[in-house]
Structure formats: structure tokens, C-alpha cells
Amino acid sequence: MGYISKLNRLNMQTEINNVLKILNQGGIILYPTDTVWGIGCDATNSDAVKKVYALKQREETKSMVCLVNNIDMLKTYINTIPVAATDIIKKSKKPTTIIYNNPKGVAKNLVANDNTLAIRVVNNTFCNELIKNLKTPLVSTSANISGQPTPKSFAEISEQILKGVDYIVNLPDEKSEAKPSAIIKLANDGSVTFIRK
């Protein structure tokens, strides 16, 4: 048993090294997250973000989610984190994305027209390690063309997406029926609006 977990750790480190090379060159990846498989790139690289929009055939006015690996990293990219957000992050039993006001330090074409950005503190070993090594947030958007159903497993991802990324992370599906995260918008007065439960 110990040997298998050691082997898995070795595989994961190999994948992280491979992915970092691609991301640092402005490439885009297909990778497993704490929810569904995602298309991703360095969230501070506007050219890479543009490639993700192009692959998804999505308008740049429709913003995408960013992943960070902890609250400290979140504080680097959001000026004021509402108290309610910290509570939700710590207590939520399922992956939850929160829409924040006035993001900073990310690619401008990631930020919505109303100057907000959806960010999730991710709870997934691979994503956590990757973000820690990348040292910037990671874009995460579902692995489908805009308007098409979100794939619940790797097997459901279209050929167009598979061929359109620069690298596919070679790690197994952890979930057979994965679901997208909940999305919450927090107003300045502390009120909570569920965009997706």
C-alpha cells in the first residue's frame, strides 16, 4: 500500500513539473480539479487567458473562475475579503466559488465588466501543489465548448477540447460523476446570493 501511494506521489510530481513548463510558456492545460475537469492557464497571463476563451468559443465578457490554494493567496488578489467569505471557505462541505469585488494582479481579460472575479480556494492535492509551485492563481473553466453540457468525467470531454489544449494531465479521474462548484456572490452589506447551488 505504501509503495502505491509513493508511486502516486511520484506520478503527481512528474505531472506538476510537466504542467509548470507549459504554463510558464503561456500554454493551456486540461486538468482534474476538486470538481469537474478544467481547462486552465496562468491567471496572470492575458495571452494565455485569450487562448482559453478561443478554445471554448466564449465571449471575453463572460468571466471565468480562478483557483487559489489558500486564504493567504486569496488576500494577494482581493483587496477586501468579506468576513462572510472566510466563514464560507472554512465551513463549506462542498467546493464553493465566491465572486469578489475589485480583484487585482490578474489578467484584465479575466475580470468581469462589473469589476468582479470568481475565485475558489481549492481543496485538491494536485491543484494545491500545482498552484503552490506556479505561485499564481490558476484559471479553471469547464472542459467544454460554450453552450455544450459540462463533462462529468474525462471520457465525456470532446475531441475538440482534447486537441485544443497544450497539455493533458495524466492523472486518473477521482470522481465518476463530478459536479461543478456552488457559486456565491457576496454584497458589500454581507448579503449572500446563490448564483449556482
C-alpha positions in Angstrom: 0.0 0.0 0.0 2.8 2.4 0.9 4.5 1.6 -2.4 1.4 2.6 -4.4 1.0 5.9 -2.6 4.7 6.6 -3.1 4.3 5.8 -6.8 1.2 8.1 -7.0 3.2 10.9 -5.4 6.0 10.4 -7.9 3.5 10.5 -10.8 1.9 13.6 -9.4 5.2 15.4 -9.1 6.1 14.4 -12.7 2.8 15.8 -13.9 3.3 19.0 -11.9 6.8 19.5 -13.5 5.4 18.9 -17.0 2.4 21.3 -16.4 4.6 24.1 -15.0 6.7 24.1 -18.2 3.6 24.6 -20.3 2.0 27.2 -18.0 5.2 29.2 -17.8 5.4 29.3 -21.6 1.8 30.7 -21.7 0.2 27.4 -22.7 -3.2 26.0 -21.7 -3.9 22.7 -19.9 -6.6 20.2 -19.3 -6.5 19.0 -15.7 -8.6 17.4 -12.8 -9.9 19.8 -10.2 -11.8 19.4 -6.9 -15.0 19.5 -9.2 -15.1 18.7 -12.9 -12.1 18.5 -15.3 -11.0 22.0 -16.2 -9.2 24.0 -18.9 -6.6 26.2 -17.2 -3.8 28.6 -17.6 -1.8 31.1 -15.5 -4.4 33.6 -14.4 -1.9 36.5 -14.7 -1.1 35.8 -18.4 -3.7 37.6 -20.6 -2.5 35.9 -23.8 -3.0 32.5 -22.2 -6.4 33.6 -20.9 -7.3 34.6 -24.5 -6.4 31.1 -25.7 -8.8 29.6 -23.2 -11.6 31.9 -24.4 -10.8 31.0 -28.0 -10.9 27.2 -27.4 -14.2 27.4 -25.5 -15.6 29.8 -28.2 -16.7 32.0 -25.4 -17.0 35.8 -25.3 -14.4 37.5 -23.2 -17.2 39.4 -21.4 -18.1 36.1 -19.7 -15.6 35.8 -16.9 -14.0 32.5 -15.7 -13.1 31.1 -12.3 -9.7 31.3 -10.7 -8.3 28.8 -8.2 -6.0 29.7 -5.3 -4.5 27.2 -2.8 -5.2 29.1 0.5 -6.7 32.3 2.0 -3.3 33.9 2.1 -3.0 33.7 -1.7 -6.6 35.0 -2.0 -5.6 38.1 0.0 -2.9 38.8 -2.6 -5.5 39.2 -5.3 -8.6 40.6 -3.5 -8.4 44.0 -1.6 -11.1 43.3 0.9 -12.3 39.8 1.8 -15.7 39.9 3.5 -15.9 38.1 6.9 -18.7 36.0 5.4 -16.3 34.7 2.7 -13.8 33.4 5.3 -16.6 31.7 7.1 -17.9 30.1 3.9 -14.4 28.9 2.9 -13.8 27.3 6.3 -17.2 25.7 6.8 -18.4 24.8 3.4 -18.6 21.0 2.9 -18.7 21.2 -0.9 -16.5 23.1 -3.4 -17.7 26.7 -3.3 -16.7 29.6 -5.6 -17.1 33.1 -4.4 -17.5 36.2 -6.5 -15.4 39.1 -5.1 -15.3 42.8 -5.9 -12.2 44.7 -7.1 -9.7 41.9 -7.9 -6.1 42.9 -8.6 -3.0 41.3 -10.1 -4.7 39.0 -12.5 -5.1 39.3 -16.3 -7.5 42.1 -17.2 -9.5 39.9 -19.6 -10.4 37.6 -16.6 -12.2 40.3 -14.7 -15.9 40.7 -15.4 -17.4 44.0 -16.6 -18.6 44.8 -13.1 -15.0 44.5 -11.8 -15.6 41.2 -10.0 -13.8 37.9 -10.2 -14.9 34.4 -9.2 -12.3 32.6 -7.0 -12.3 29.3 -5.3 -9.9 28.1 -2.5 -9.4 24.7 -3.9 -9.3 21.5 -1.9 -7.5 19.1 -4.1 -3.9 17.7 -3.7 -2.8 18.1 -7.3 -4.3 21.6 -7.7 -2.9 22.7 -4.4 0.6 21.5 -5.3 0.5 23.0 -8.8 -0.7 26.4 -7.6 1.9 26.4 -4.8 4.6 25.8 -7.4 3.2 28.1 -10.0 2.9 30.9 -7.4 -0.1 32.5 -9.2 -3.8 31.6 -9.4 -4.9 29.1 -12.0 -7.8 29.6 -14.4 -10.4 26.9 -14.1 -13.3 26.6 -16.6 -15.2 23.5 -17.5 -13.8 21.4 -20.3 -16.5 22.1 -22.9 -17.3 24.4 -25.8 -19.5 27.2 -24.5 -23.2 26.2 -24.5 -22.5 22.5 -24.5 -23.0 20.3 -21.4 -20.3 20.2 -18.8 -18.4 16.8 -18.9 -18.9 14.8 -15.7 -15.8 12.6 -16.4 -12.7 12.6 -18.6 -14.4 10.2 -21.0 -17.1 12.8 -21.8 -14.6 15.5 -22.9 -14.8 16.3 -26.7 -12.1 15.6 -29.2 -12.0 19.4 -30.0 -11.1 20.2 -26.4 -8.6 17.4 -26.1 -6.8 18.6 -29.3 -7.1 22.3 -28.4 -5.0 22.2 -25.2 -1.2 22.2 -25.0 -1.1 19.5 -22.3 -3.4 16.9 -20.7 -2.6 16.0 -17.2 -2.1 12.2 -16.9 -3.9 11.5 -13.6 -6.9 9.3 -13.1 -10.5 10.6 -12.6 -11.2 10.7 -8.9 -14.9 11.0 -9.4 -17.2 9.2 -11.8 -20.0 11.8 -11.7 -18.3 15.1 -10.9 -20.3 18.3 -10.5 -19.4 22.0 -10.9 -18.9 24.0 -7.7 -21.6 26.1 -6.0 -21.2 29.8 -6.9 -21.9 32.6 -4.3 -21.9 36.4 -4.8 -21.3 38.5 -1.7 -22.6 42.0 -1.5 -20.8 44.7 0.5 -23.6 44.6 3.1 -22.8 40.9 3.8 -25.8 39.5 2.0 -25.3 36.3 0.1 -26.8 35.5 -3.4 -26.5 31.9 -4.7 -25.7 32.0 -8.4 -25.4 28.2 -8.6 -26.3 25.9 -5.7 
